[in-house]
Amino acid sequence: MPTLAEQESSALRGFPSIPAQIPAARLMALPQIVSKAIPAVSVLTTGASPYSLFTVTGLVLAQVYAITGAALASTSNTGTLAVGISGNTACYLAQSTVNGTNFPAANTVWAGDSSPTLLGEVLTAGALTGVLQGPTPIIATIATNSLTTGSITFYCFYYPISPDGAVTAA
């Protein structure tokens, strides 16, 4: 059991049982999280689609989810939004219509399915997860009509698999 001093000196807050003397190479397998805030979703247009959210290098196991800062709206309430990679544009977050029913308020959680919900969502075993080999960007695909108002933050929770495995905000 590490001493209190070892726990306090650990750079990994939230993991107090991991002593600070563990080599950095062995910490590679700990989960990481990176976020991409979009304070004005009016940048998410059909003309700008696909919109790069995250850049992946090396090999990672990744999950993506999003939380709104304000309700989302789209032109004629028919715009759609999905998150994935080129060739599988909805592999992380299924295509969802931005119509006032989905993404209705601040703190709407979008995690895997096409029905963003308020405040929380139950995840299934396979929801949101994929193994990526970089360089592969994680993208938002905007179809039908552009988004017009609201804000959203995307989160990528990932485990590096290869020594150079990393995800950064695009």
C-alpha positions in Angstrom: 0.0 0.0 0.0 1.5 3.4 -1.0 2.1 5.9 1.7 0.1 9.1 1.9 3.0 11.0 0.5 3.1 8.7 -2.5 -0.6 9.1 -3.0 -0.5 12.9 -2.8 2.5 13.1 -5.2 0.8 11.0 -7.8 0.1 13.0 -10.9 -3.0 10.9 -11.4 -5.7 12.5 -9.2 -8.6 10.1 -8.9 -6.2 7.1 -8.9 -4.6 7.6 -5.4 -3.5 4.0 -5.1 -1.0 4.4 -8.1 2.4 5.4 -6.7 4.2 8.3 -8.4 7.2 6.1 -9.2 5.4 4.0 -11.8 7.2 4.6 -15.1 5.3 6.8 -17.6 5.4 4.0 -20.2 3.4 1.8 -17.9 0.7 4.5 -17.5 0.0 4.5 -21.2 -3.0 2.1 -20.7 -4.8 4.5 -18.4 -7.9 6.1 -19.9 -7.6 9.6 -21.3 -10.2 12.2 -22.2 -10.2 15.1 -24.6 -12.9 17.5 -25.4 -13.9 19.8 -28.3 -16.3 22.6 -27.5 -18.3 24.2 -30.2 -19.8 27.4 -28.6 -21.8 28.3 -31.7 -23.1 25.4 -33.7 -23.7 27.6 -36.7 -20.2 26.4 -37.8 -21.8 23.0 -38.3 -23.1 23.5 -41.9 -23.6 21.1 -44.8 -20.9 23.1 -46.6 -18.4 22.5 -43.8 -19.3 18.8 -43.5 -17.5 16.7 -42.5 -16.3 18.8 -39.6 -13.2 17.4 -37.8 -13.7 17.0 -34.1 -10.6 14.9 -33.0 -7.3 13.7 -34.6 -6.2 10.2 -33.8 -2.6 9.0 -33.9 -1.4 5.5 -33.3 -3.9 2.9 -32.2 -6.6 3.7 -29.6 -9.8 2.3 -28.3 -12.2 5.3 -28.2 -15.7 6.3 -27.1 -17.4 9.6 -28.1 -20.3 11.4 -26.5 -21.6 14.9 -26.4 -23.4 17.3 -24.0 -25.2 20.4 -25.1 -24.6 23.8 -23.5 -27.8 25.2 -25.1 -30.6 23.7 -27.1 -29.7 22.9 -30.7 -31.8 24.0 -33.7 -31.3 23.6 -37.5 -32.7 25.1 -40.7 -36.4 24.0 -41.0 -35.7 21.6 -38.0 -34.5 19.0 -40.5 -30.8 19.1 -40.1 -29.0 15.9 -39.1 -25.9 15.3 -37.1 -23.8 12.1 -36.7 -20.3 11.4 -35.4 -17.9 8.8 -36.8 -15.1 8.4 -39.3 -14.8 8.6 -43.0 -16.6 5.5 -44.5 -18.6 5.0 -41.2 -19.9 8.4 -40.4 -22.3 7.3 -37.6 -20.1 4.7 -35.8 -19.8 6.7 -32.6 -23.0 8.7 -32.5 -26.0 7.7 -34.6 -27.5 10.2 -37.0 -30.0 12.4 -35.1 -32.3 15.0 -36.4 -31.8 18.4 -34.8 -35.5 19.3 -34.6 -36.3 20.7 -31.2 -37.3 17.3 -29.8 -33.8 16.0 -29.9 -31.3 18.2 -28.2 -34.1 20.2 -26.5 -32.2 22.0 -23.8 -28.9 22.6 -22.1 -27.3 19.5 -20.6 -28.8 17.1 -23.2 -26.6 14.0 -23.3 -26.0 12.3 -26.7 -24.4 8.9 -26.2 -24.6 6.4 -29.0 -28.2 6.4 -30.1 -30.3 8.8 -32.2 -32.3 10.1 -29.3 -30.3 12.5 -27.2 -31.8 12.7 -23.7 -31.8 15.1 -20.9 -29.2 14.8 -18.1 -28.1 11.2 -18.6 -28.2 8.1 -20.7 -27.7 4.5 -20.0 -24.9 3.0 -22.2 -25.0 -0.4 -23.7 -21.9 -2.6 -23.8 -21.0 -1.8 -27.4 -22.3 1.8 -27.5 -19.8 4.4 -28.7 -16.7 2.2 -28.8 -14.4 1.6 -31.7 -10.7 0.8 -32.3 -9.0 3.4 -34.5 -5.7 3.4 -36.3 -4.4 6.9 -36.8 -4.1 9.1 -38.7 -7.9 8.9 -38.7 -10.0 12.0 -37.8 -13.2 11.6 -35.9 -15.7 13.7 -37.7 -19.2 15.2 -37.4 -21.3 14.8 -40.5 -24.0 17.4 -41.1 -26.6 16.4 -43.6 -29.9 17.7 -45.0 -29.7 21.2 -43.4 -27.2 23.2 -41.3 -27.4 23.7 -37.6 -28.3 27.3 -36.7 -28.3 27.8 -32.9 -27.0 26.2 -29.7 -23.7 24.9 -28.3 -22.3 21.5 -27.8 -19.2 19.9 -26.4 -17.9 16.5 -27.7 -15.8 14.3 -25.5 -13.5 11.5 -26.6 -12.7 9.0 -23.8 -9.9 6.7 -25.0 -7.3 4.1 -24.1 -4.0 4.3 -26.0 -3.2 0.8 -27.3 0.1 1.6 -29.1 2.9 3.7 -27.6 2.0 6.6 -29.9 -1.8 6.2 -29.4 -3.4 9.6 -28.7 -6.4 11.7 -29.5 -6.3 15.5 -29.7 -9.0 18.1 -30.4 -9.0 19.1 -34.0 
